[in-house]
Amino acid sequence: MQVTLDEIEAATHRALIAHGAEPTPAAAVAHAVRRAEAVGNVICGLYYLESYCLQLVSGRVKGEAKPTISQPRPASVLADAGYGFAQPAFAEALPLAVAAAQAQGIAMLAVCHAHTCTSLGYFTEQIAAHGLIGLGFTNASPIVAPPGGTKAAIGTNPIALSVPGRQTDDPLRLHFDFSTSAVALGKITMAKAAGEPIPEGWAIDAEGNPTTDPEAALGGSLVSAGGYKGWGFGLLAELLAAGIAGGVNSLDVKALKAPEGAPHDLGQC
């Protein structure tokens, strides 16, 4: 049986409300899940819904949070998610950020005190839809070890870029969204659930040895894409996401999908 995108969005919305989210933030997250499934980004789609619901119940995500939007500088917009989801905070701040960019030539939109934004490209493509270039950064819980190291120090720390096209039927001329690690963590957990090995070059075990065992990888660390070069881009995302947005460093971010713990304090820039 084929499930439609409308059904995915509606079911996600119902599930989030049933576990404690208010209708407006639930709608914003449900739309993001729909978009992820529409483009085949299964890791950021329904795969995350169970985690969202568990963390709503535990209080790690505040389902009733109302974003607070401010503009401390003409080209700077800050969206405080109030320890809720990132999607509704971004949605409320986007019109002000677009207006700031159009007036100033460039603008920064920072989201703070938020849960993981999941698909970073979901946000930058909305910026591009307004005829602007969108460049995004975020960090995550520590899972990536530095080249030659054995202890995880930064998250998968993705970077996304969306460049608008010239025609209305060509909304995106260029679009990418990828982790600065060799692979997204979700692909490791999905391989473990399926009982499948992972390619060599994705991760190391707890002793720092390359591994194709997803369980050993989860007990060890991922590696950066491109070695030192990818590590440098990961640090760039770390500084911009945690520093500019006022979030915490990857070392202080607790596991994103853990059902219990303190509310998330991630930043996106």
N, C-alpha and C positions, 0 to 999 in steps of 0.2 A: 504494500500500500504506500503510495506517495503522499507525503505530507507537504502542504503548501506553505509558503512563507507567511501568509496571513494567519494560518493555524499556529505556526511556530511563535509568531509575535503575540498572538492572543493567549496561548498557553503559558508563555513566559510571563506575561503581564499578570495573569491569574495566580501563578505560583509565587511570584514575588509579593503580591498583596497578601496572599494567604500566610506568608511567613513574616509579615510585619512591615512591608514597604507601603508608603503612601502612594496613591494612584499616579501622581505626576512623576516622581522619580522612577517608579516602576515602568511607566510608559517610555521614559528616556532609555532605560536599560534594555527593555524589550525590543526597542527599535534597533539598538546596537547589536543585539543578538541576531535579529533578523538579517541585518546587513552582513554580518559575519558569515552566516549560513548561505546567503545569496551569492557571495563571492568564493565560497569553498573554504573559508577560514574556520575549519571545524573546531580548532583549539579554542578560539575566542567566541564560539557560538554556544549551542546547547551544552557543550562539554563543561562549561563553567556554571551552568544554572544551579546544579545541586550545591555547589560551593557558595554561591550567592545566598541561597535560601538558608543553609546552615549558619552562615555568618550573620544573617539578619536575626535569626533566633537567638544566637549567643550574644549579640550586641557588638560584634566586631565591626559591623556596618550599621549605621543608624538609619533606619528606613524612613524616619520622619524628618530627617535633617533638611533644613531649608538653606540653600546657598546664599552667601552674602557677597555681593559684587561691589567692588570699589575701583576707582581710577586714580591711583596716587600720583601719576604723572600723565601728561597728554598722550604719551605713546605706551603707557603701561596700564594693563587691566589685571586685577587680581580677583579670582573667584575662590572664596573660602567654602569648601564643600561641607564643612561642619561635621567631618568624620562620616559623611555619607558617600554615596556613589559619585564618581567623577563625571559621568555622563550628564546628569541634570545641571551640575555646576557649569560645565562647559556650554551647554545649550543656552543657559540664561545669560552667560557673559559674552557669547559670540557676537551678537549684534553690536555691542559697545566696542569690542575689539576690532571688528571690521570697520566701523566708523572711524576709530582712532587710526588705523592703518591707512585708510583712504585720505584722512586729513593730514597725517604726519609723514606719509610715505613708507613707514615701517612701524610695527607695534608688536608688543609682547603680551601674550595672554598666559598667565600662570594660574594653575589650579593647585590649591594646597589643602591639607587635611582631608585627603580623599582616599577612597579605596582604589585598588588597581584599576587603571583605565582599560585593561585587557587589550583591545586592538587600537594601537596608537594611530594607525592610518585612517581609522574611522573619523578621527577628529581633523586631521590635516586635509582630507578630501572635502570636508565641509567648508574649510577655509578656501580651497581652490574653487569651489562652486561659486564663490563671490568674486572670482577673477583675481585672486591673490595667490601668491606662493605660500604654501603652508609647510613649515619645518617644525617637527615635534621631537621631544625627548622625554623619557621617563626612566626611573630606576625601579628596582625590585629587590626582593629578599636575596641575600648573598648565596650564589650558586656557581659563580665563575671564579676559578683560580687564576692568578697571574701566570704568564709563561714561565715554566720551570718551577712553579710553586705547587703546593699540595693542599692549601687551605683556601676555601672560597672567600673572596673579599668584596666582590660587587655582584650585582644582579645581571640578568640577561640584557638589561638596559637598552631597549630598542630605540631606533631612530626612524622617523618616517618623513617623507618628502612628497608633496603633491604640487604639481605645476599645472595650471589651467590651460586648456586648449583655446584656440581662437574661435571655434564655431560652437554653437549651442548643442550640436549633435556630437561634439568632441569635447566633453567637459574636462577630461584629464589628458594632458599631453604626456605627463610623466608622473608616475606614482610608484613609490616603494615603501615598504614597511617591514623591517626585519630586526631581529635581535642582533646585538654585537657579539653574542656568543656564537659558537659554530652551529647551534640549533636551539630552537625554543625548548624550554623545559617540558612543555606539554607533550612534545613528541617522545620524550624519554618515558614519561608516565604512561602514555598510550601504548608504547612498545611493551612496557612491563605488564600492563593489563592484558595485552594480546599474547603474552608469552613469546615475544619475538626478540631477536638480538638487535642491537643498534650498530650502525657502521662505525668502524674504527676512525678516530679523529673527532668524535663528538665529545668524549668525556674521558676522565681518568678516575681510577678507584681511590680509596682512602690513602693508599701509599704513593699515589702519583703516577701509577702505571696506566697506559692506555687500556681501555676495556671496551668490549662489545656487549657486556652484560648490563642491562638497564638497571637492575637492582644494585649492582656495584657502582654504577654511575650515580644513582641517587644517594648512595652512601659516600660518594666522593665529590667530584666537582665537574662542571662543564668546562670546556676550554673556549678561548676566544676565537672568532673567525679571523683567519689571517694572522694568527700569532700576536706579535707585539703591536701590529697595526690595529687589529680588532680590539685589543686591550686598551689602546689609546682612545679609540672611539667610545668604548665603554666608560672610560673615565670622563670623557667629554659629556656624555649623557648624564653621568652621576653628578657632576658639578652643576650642570644647568638645571637638572630636575630637582635635586635636593637643595642646592644653594640658592638659585634664583626664586624657586617656588616656595622655599621655606619648609621643605619636607625633611625627612630624616635620611641619613646615609644608609646605603644598602645593608651595612653591618648591623644596623639597628632596626631593620624591617623584619618583622616576624614572618613566618611561612604564610604565603598568601592564601592558601586553601585550607589552613588549619581551622577546625570548627570553633575553637575557643581561643581566648586571648584578648589583649588590649585592642582598641579600635585602630585601624590602619591610619597612618600619617604620611601617605605618599604625596609626592608632588609631580606635576606634569608641566612642561613649559612649551 
